[in-house]
Amino acid sequence: MSLETLERHKSTFQRIGNRIAYYRKQRRLSQAELARNIGISVSYMSKIERADLESFAVITLLDIADALRIPPRALLAEDKF
């Protein structure tokens, strides 16, 4: 994978992580509560929000969106929110 591709993926993960944190806080959930609701560890949830991963499963993204009661596209949109 090229450096440019890696940087683009990192940017995408950062945007997704920022949106997850935003909507989680809007729902007044801690990382621990959200992680527990979807069956992942708190450290994994933290890594997702901080974009400290090279990848994560689409099903995890869908579970997060479901737990936050938002459409998955709200986490994936490229526009500012």
Buried (B, 14 or more C-beta within 10 A) or exposed (E): EEEEEEEEBBEEBBBBBBBBBBBBEEEEBEBEBBBBBBEBEBEBBBBBBEBBEEEBEEEBBEBBBEBBEBEBEBBEEEEEE
